[in-house]
Amino acid sequence: MMVHGARAVALCVAALALAAPSAADWKPTKPVEIIVHTGPGGGSDVLARAVAVMMEKEKLVPVRMQVINKPGGNGAVAAAALAEKKDDPHTIGLFTSVWIAGPLTSSEAKITIHDLKPIAGLLLEPAVFAVRADSPYKSLKEFVDAAKAHPGALKQSGGSVTSRDNIVRLSLQHATGAKWAFVSFQGGGERLAALLGGHVDIMVIEPQEAGEQVRAGKLRVLAQLSQKRLPGYADAPTLKEAGFDVVSTPQIRGVVAPPQQSAEASAYWEGRFDALRKTESWKKYIHDNQLEEDFLPGAQLKNAIAEIERRLREQYQLAGIKTVR
């Protein structure tokens, strides 16, 4: 009887195992939407379209992936659109640190990144401080010294007051006592045009875009916002190497999903991005765009988001920026 009972239990367990869904059981059966918070040509839009192409090229996903642009509110509109999808397994979103920073200072953001499901961290996006090629400043120290000597006379172009551009400026000012102005522009093209046109003196810019302008003889890189020197800027020091030991919150890029997406679908997407990072296509994209790979599974991504939020709060406090959450 005991043998028969054991066999019966074993058969029941086996039957349940076969019936239970697994990550391998679920696959997308219709086009997948990737929601981003930038318009066409913005950083997240460019990455999402590259991901879609690479996923198809490497045969990692059996359906087409299409990018859905939801700009506005520093990521708030995109986050809300993703939350509205509830349990949709055919929708994911690409987020940046803006999705973490925005709700900290804006009570209008009803959905935060904590309301969404973490799938995977993909990369860290470095940046560089750049001036015009004919600028008198050959190092970041020279620029800071000039700002000390003439408070408020020099200008930096950038995004919103809560953007990385401004936060690193405020951190440097707090550490050095120097003062220079911040001129906010909506788009990266406008920020660059202001620098090239001589309307501002310095800017924080993505390495790839800076590289194009350096090769064209229009810009000079003074320092890097990165953990270590990037291959394309071997001669430019990191902030710490340049003598500025300030905290630079990383610009993270990753994947989130609708809040009630099933565990099977979420595990599928985490696995697809884990597989993508191991391909030559992804490695080439990282190298060509001077990015830093930093893959994190969903559980670790949740912790990373909490840490970035903590560091942002500290930096906002030092900068005198009021938080609402």
C-alpha positions in Angstrom: 0.0 0.0 0.0 2.8 2.4 0.9 4.5 1.7 -2.5 1.3 2.3 -4.3 0.7 5.5 -2.3 4.2 6.7 -3.1 3.6 6.0 -6.8 0.3 7.8 -6.7 1.9 10.8 -5.1 4.7 10.8 -7.6 2.3 10.6 -10.5 0.3 13.5 -9.1 3.4 15.6 -8.6 4.5 14.8 -12.2 1.1 15.7 -13.6 1.1 19.0 -11.7 4.6 19.8 -13.0 3.5 19.2 -16.5 0.4 21.3 -16.0 2.2 24.2 -14.3 3.4 26.9 -16.6 7.2 27.7 -16.8 9.2 30.5 -18.3 9.9 28.2 -21.3 6.1 27.7 -21.9 5.3 31.4 -22.7 6.4 33.1 -25.8 5.0 36.2 -27.5 2.4 35.5 -30.2 1.9 39.0 -31.6 4.0 42.1 -32.1 5.6 43.4 -28.9 5.5 47.1 -27.9 8.5 48.8 -26.4 7.4 52.0 -24.6 10.0 54.8 -24.4 9.7 58.3 -22.9 11.6 60.1 -25.7 10.5 61.1 -29.1 12.0 59.7 -32.3 15.8 60.2 -32.2 16.0 60.5 -28.4 18.3 58.2 -26.4 15.8 55.7 -25.3 14.2 55.6 -28.8 17.5 54.9 -30.4 18.3 52.1 -27.9 14.8 50.6 -28.3 15.1 50.5 -32.1 18.6 49.0 -31.8 17.3 46.3 -29.4 14.4 45.5 -31.8 16.8 45.1 -34.7 19.3 43.0 -32.7 16.6 40.7 -31.2 15.4 40.0 -34.8 18.9 39.5 -36.2 19.9 37.1 -33.4 16.5 35.3 -33.7 15.8 35.8 -29.9 12.2 36.7 -30.3 9.7 35.1 -32.7 7.7 38.3 -33.4 8.3 41.8 -34.5 9.1 44.5 -31.8 7.8 48.0 -32.3 8.7 51.2 -30.5 5.9 53.3 -29.0 7.0 56.9 -28.1 5.3 58.5 -25.1 7.2 61.7 -24.4 6.4 64.1 -21.6 6.8 64.6 -17.9 10.4 63.3 -17.6 9.2 59.8 -18.1 5.9 60.2 -16.2 3.7 59.8 -19.4 5.6 56.6 -20.5 5.4 55.1 -17.0 1.7 55.8 -16.8 1.2 54.2 -20.3 3.0 51.1 -19.2 1.0 50.9 -15.9 -2.2 51.1 -18.0 -1.2 47.8 -19.7 -1.7 46.0 -16.4 -0.8 42.4 -17.1 0.0 42.6 -20.8 2.9 40.2 -21.6 3.4 41.8 -25.0 4.5 45.2 -23.6 7.8 46.2 -22.0 9.3 49.6 -21.4 12.9 51.0 -21.5 13.6 53.4 -18.6 16.4 55.7 -17.6 17.4 57.4 -14.4 15.0 60.1 -15.3 12.1 57.8 -14.4 13.6 57.6 -10.9 14.5 61.2 -10.5 11.3 62.8 -11.9 8.8 61.6 -9.3 11.1 62.7 -6.5 10.5 66.3 -7.3 7.2 66.2 -9.1 3.9 65.5 -7.3 2.2 65.3 -10.7 3.8 62.0 -11.4 1.1 59.5 -10.3 3.0 56.4 -11.3 6.6 55.8 -10.2 9.0 53.2 -11.3 8.2 51.3 -8.1 4.7 50.7 -9.5 6.2 48.8 -12.4 7.8 45.4 -12.6 11.6 45.3 -12.9 12.9 43.0 -15.7 16.6 43.7 -16.3 19.2 46.4 -16.0 21.1 46.8 -19.3 23.8 49.4 -19.1 25.3 52.5 -17.5 25.5 55.5 -19.8 28.7 57.6 -19.2 29.0 61.2 -20.2 31.7 63.7 -20.7 32.3 67.4 -19.9 33.0 69.2 -23.2 33.9 72.7 -24.4 34.4 74.2 -27.8 37.7 73.3 -29.4 38.7 77.0 -29.3 37.8 77.3 -25.6 40.6 78.7 -23.4 40.0 75.9 -20.9 42.2 72.9 -21.4 41.1 71.0 -18.2 38.0 70.9 -16.0 40.2 72.5 -13.2 40.9 75.5 -15.4 37.1 75.9 -16.0 36.3 75.6 -12.3 39.0 78.1 -11.4 37.6 80.6 -13.9 34.2 80.1 -12.5 35.5 80.8 -9.0 37.2 84.0 -10.2 34.1 85.2 -12.1 31.0 83.8 -10.2 28.0 83.4 -12.5 29.7 84.6 -15.6 30.2 81.1 -17.2 27.3 79.0 -18.5 26.5 75.4 -18.9 23.8 74.0 -21.2 21.7 71.1 -20.1 18.3 69.5 -19.5 16.0 69.9 -16.6 17.1 71.1 -13.2 16.8 67.6 -11.9 18.9 66.1 -14.7 22.3 64.5 -14.3 23.8 67.6 -16.1 22.6 69.9 -13.4 23.1 67.6 -10.4 26.8 67.0 -11.3 27.2 70.8 -11.7 25.7 71.4 -8.3 27.8 68.7 -6.8 31.0 70.3 -8.2 29.9 73.7 -7.1 29.3 72.4 -3.6 32.7 70.8 -3.5 34.7 73.7 -4.9 32.8 76.9 -4.1 32.7 77.8 -7.8 29.6 79.2 -9.3 28.4 79.0 -13.0 25.0 79.3 -14.5 22.8 76.5 -15.9 20.8 77.1 -19.1 18.0 74.5 -19.6 17.1 73.2 -23.0 14.4 70.6 -23.9 16.5 68.6 -26.4 20.1 67.5 -26.8 20.4 69.1 -30.2 19.6 72.5 -28.7 22.1 72.1 -25.9 24.8 71.2 -28.3 23.9 74.1 -30.7 24.1 76.5 -27.8 27.7 75.3 -27.0 28.8 75.3 -30.6 27.3 78.7 -31.1 29.2 80.2 -28.2 26.1 80.9 -26.2 27.3 78.7 -23.3 30.8 77.6 -22.2 30.5 73.9 -21.3 28.1 71.0 -21.4 27.6 67.4 -20.3 27.2 65.3 -23.5 27.0 61.6 -24.4 30.4 60.1 -25.4 29.3 59.0 -28.9 27.9 62.4 -29.8 30.9 64.1 -28.3 33.2 61.9 -30.3 31.6 63.0 -33.6 32.2 66.6 -32.7 35.8 66.0 -31.5 36.7 64.3 -34.7 35.1 67.2 -36.6 37.4 69.5 -34.7 34.5 71.3 -32.9 34.7 70.1 -29.3 37.3 69.3 -26.7 36.6 66.8 -23.9 37.8 67.9 -20.4 36.7 65.0 -18.1 34.5 61.9 -18.0 31.5 61.0 -15.9 32.4 57.3 -15.8 33.8 54.7 -13.4 36.9 54.2 -15.5 38.3 55.8 -18.7 36.4 54.9 -21.8 38.3 53.4 -24.7 37.5 56.3 -26.9 38.7 58.9 -24.4 41.9 57.4 -23.1 43.5 60.8 -22.6 40.5 62.4 -20.7 40.5 61.9 -16.9 37.5 60.7 -14.9 36.2 63.3 -12.4 38.1 61.7 -9.6 41.3 61.6 -11.6 40.8 65.3 -12.4 40.8 66.0 -8.7 37.0 66.2 -8.1 35.9 63.5 -5.6 32.2 64.0 -6.0 29.4 61.5 -6.2 28.2 61.1 -9.8 24.9 59.2 -9.9 25.0 56.7 -12.8 22.6 57.1 -15.7 21.1 53.6 -15.8 19.1 52.1 -18.7 17.0 49.1 -18.2 13.7 47.3 -18.8 10.5 47.3 -16.9 7.1 45.8 -17.5 3.4 46.4 -16.6 2.8 45.9 -12.9 0.7 42.7 -13.1 2.7 41.0 -15.9 2.8 37.2 -15.2 6.0 35.7 -13.7 6.3 33.5 -16.8 6.3 36.5 -19.2 8.6 38.5 -17.0 11.1 35.6 -16.8 10.9 35.2 -20.5 11.9 38.8 -21.1 14.6 38.7 -18.5 16.0 35.7 -20.3 15.8 37.3 -23.7 17.8 40.3 -22.5 20.3 38.1 -20.8 20.7 36.2 -24.1 21.0 39.5 -26.0 23.9 40.8 -23.9 26.0 37.7 -24.8 25.7 38.3 -28.6 28.3 39.9 -30.8 25.6 42.4 -31.9 25.2 43.7 -28.4 28.9 43.8 -27.6 29.5 45.8 -30.8 26.7 48.2 -29.9 28.2 48.8 -26.4 31.7 49.4 -27.9 30.6 51.6 -30.7 28.5 53.8 -28.4 31.0 54.0 -25.6 28.6 52.5 -23.1 29.2 50.5 -19.9 27.5 47.1 -19.8 25.9 46.4 -16.4 23.4 43.6 -16.7 21.2 43.1 -13.7 18.4 40.5 -13.3 15.0 41.8 -12.1 15.6 41.2 -8.4 18.9 43.0 -8.4 17.6 45.8 -10.6 15.0 46.5 -7.9 17.7 47.0 -5.3 19.8 49.1 -7.8 16.8 51.5 -8.4 16.4 51.9 -4.6 20.1 52.8 -4.3 20.0 55.3 -7.1 17.0 56.9 -5.6 18.8 57.2 -2.2 21.8 58.8 -3.8 19.6 61.2 -5.7 17.8 62.3 -2.6 21.2 63.1 -1.0 22.3 65.1 -4.0 19.0 67.0 -4.1 19.3 67.8 -0.5 22.9 69.1 -0.9 21.7 71.1 -3.9 18.7 72.6 -2.1 16.2 70.9 -4.4 13.0 70.0 -2.7 11.7 66.4 -2.9 8.0 65.5 -2.6 8.4 61.8 -2.0 
